[in-house]
C-alpha cells in the first residue's frame, strides 16, 4: 500500500485492525509497515486512541506494542478492560504482556499478502 496520512491513514489503520482475528494480536509497527509507513507506529497508536468512536467497531484491544505489552490500556474505559477483552478471546496476559506473543502474533504483511 502507499503512504497515506491524516484521516485516510486512520481509516486504513481501522480497516486493517478489523481484520485481526479473535484470539490474535498485532502491533502498531506491523500495521504501519503494512500501510507503507514503516516508522509511523506512533501514528497508528494515535489512530487506536481515537478508535472507540468508530463504526463499525474497531477491536483496538488486539493491537499491542512490538513486545506484546498492553501499552494502550490507559485509553480504554478502565485500565483492565484491554486485558479483559483479550482474555475473553482466550489470549493470556500476565504483567500487562501477552503470553506466547510470537504464537499469537498476526502479521498483516503475511496474512494479507496478495
N, C-alpha and C positions, 0 to 999 in steps of 0.2 A: 504494500500500500504506500501511498505517497504521504509526505508530511503535511498535516493539516492542523492548525492551531485554532484556538477560540472555541466558540460554541460547537462548530462542526467536529473539532477534535474531541470534545467532551462526549458528543453523541456517538462518535466512533468507539470511544472507550466503553460507553454503556452497551453498545451492540456486542462488543467482544465479551464483556463480563456476563451478559445474559446467556452466553453460550457455555459458560463454565458449568460442567455437570455437578449435580448434587454429590456431595462426598469428596469433591476435589477442590483444590485451591490453586491460584496462580499468583503472580507477583506483579507489582507496579512496573518493574523493569521489563518483564516479559511482555506485558501489554504494550508498553512504549515501543519496544523493539519491533513487535508485530506491526504496529501502525507506522513504522518507518521513522520513528522519533526516538531512537536509542539515546539514552542520556536524559530523557524527559520523564523519568519515573515520578518526580515530584509533581509534575503537571497532571499525571494520572492520579496521583493522590488528591490533588485539588478537585478533580472530577469526582472521585469517590466521596469526598466530603460533601458534595452537592447532590449525590445520588439519591438521597432519601426522598426527594421531591419528584422523582422521575416516574413516568408511567409509559409503558409497563414497568413494573418494579425491576430494580437492578439489585442482584444479590451481592451487595458490596462486602458482605462478611466473608466471601470466598477470595478476597484479594488481601494478601499479606506481603510483608517485605521479603527480600531475597533470602532471608534466613528462616522464613516461616513464622516470624513474630507477628503478633496481632497489633501492629503499630497504629492502626486506625481505630482501635476500640473506643477511644475517647469521643468519637464522632457518632456513636450510637446512643440510643435513649438512656442506657445505663452502661457503666464500664464493663459489665459482664455479659451484655447482650450479644456481642460478636461471638464470644466463646460458646454461649448457649445455642446460638443458631448453628454453629459448626457442629456442636455435639449432637444436635437433633439429626444431623446428616451423617452421624457415625464418624466424625472426624475428631480424634482425641487431641486434646490440648492440655499441656502441662506448662506451668510457669509462663503463660502468655505465648506459647510457642506450639506450632503444630507438630505432633508426634509423627514420625515416619513421613516427614515433609517431602523427601525425594519420591517416595511412593505415591503420595497424594498430589504431587505437582502436576498441573495441567499446563502444558506449554502451547500457546496458540500458534507459534511458528510450526510446530509439528502437527498438532491436532487440526488446525485449519488450513494445512497446506493444500494447494490446488493441484 
